[in-house]
């Protein structure tokens, strides 16, 4: 991930919940207008894997079991 993207994500995380929802809505609105090819199965799998790892880290940080 590029430093610019990391900066944007860091700024997003610093927002209050209301601000995060506003930004997410605007990004989704703009992203819907992009002409992008559909994601491949490998890309979707990589995204899902990363999200599950993030959730596991969050659960571990909250003292919860990571078992499902």
Phi, psi and omega in degrees: 000138183286157178301326180295317179293319178298321177297315179298315180295323176297318177296320178299314181296333181282347181287154171292164183306319180298317178296320178300317179296319179297314180295315180299318179299317181293319179296316179298319179299314181290322181295327179297334181276348180287143174264098182234143177293155178298152178287145177283165177302320180296319179294316178297320178296318180296319178296314180297317179301315181296319180295317178297322177296319177298316179296320177298319179295319178297316179297317180297323179290336179265006179075018180264158177288142179269359180286151181241000000 
